[in-house]
Amino acid sequence: MNARWKLIVAVALLVLSGGGVATYKTLKLGVPFWKGEQVHDWQIEARVSFLATGRSVKARLSLPAAAVEQMSGQESGSLGYHYNIERN
């Protein structure tokens, strides 16, 4: 295989892998592909400080209705702290 074909194969592999990554990011991760395209997504971050007296502590935070319906990307900040979503 001469140098020209090696270059063509290398460029084709790079183009295909770049297209695959772009497709994955657009379809699976929801990253907009075109300029000006917007994705409406909620990111909620809260910092709660309290002094515990040795008993259980309950905190109530409100979520927008769209975030409750979507229920994606649920994460917990620290081990031992849990949350659940109650629907009204």
N, C-alpha and C positions, 0 to 999 in steps of 0.2 A: 504494500500500500504506500503510495507516494505521499509527500507532504501535503499536497492539495486535498486529497481525500481525508486525511487525518484532520485537517482544519475544518472541512465541511462537516464531518461527523461530530467534532467537538462543539462547533457552533450549533448544530441541530440538537445535541443533547442539552446544551445550556438553554436554548429557546424552549424546548419541551419541559425541562424542569422548572424554568421560570413561569411558564404558563400553568403548569400543575400547581405550583405554590400560589399563584394568583387566584386560580379557581378554588382551591381549598380555602383560602382566606375569605373569599367572597361568599361561597356557599355554606361553609361550616362555621366560620367565625363571625360572619355578618359584617365584615369590613367593606365599606363602599368601594366600588371599583372605579366609577367615573367621577370626574371633578364636579362638585356641586351636589352630588347625591348625598342625602342625609338619612341617617338611621336614628329613629326615636327610641332611645333606651334609657333606662333609669339606673343610676348608680347612687346608692345610698350609703353614707358613711356617718356614723355617730360615735361620739365619745361620751361615755357616761361615767361620772365620778360619784362615789358614794362612800360613806363610812358604815361598815357592817358592824352590827352589834352581836354577832354570833348566831343570828337567826337567818332564815331564808330571805332573800331579797327578790322582789319582782319589779321589773321595769317594763313599761308599756310605751312603745314607739309606734307611730302611725306610718303606714305605707300608702302610696298612691294606688288606686284600683288597678291600673295597668300593670304595676309591678307584682301585685298579688296574682293576677290572672296568668302572667307569663311564667312565674316561678322558675326562672333560669338563673344560673350563676350563684346559687346559694352557697355562702361560705360562712365559716365560723371564725371569729378572730382569735380566740384563745382556747386552749384545752380546758375542759371543765365548765365552760360557759356554753349554753345551748340556747336555741331560739326555735320558735315555731310560729306559723302564720295562722291566725284565726280569722275566719271569714264571718262577717256580720250577717 
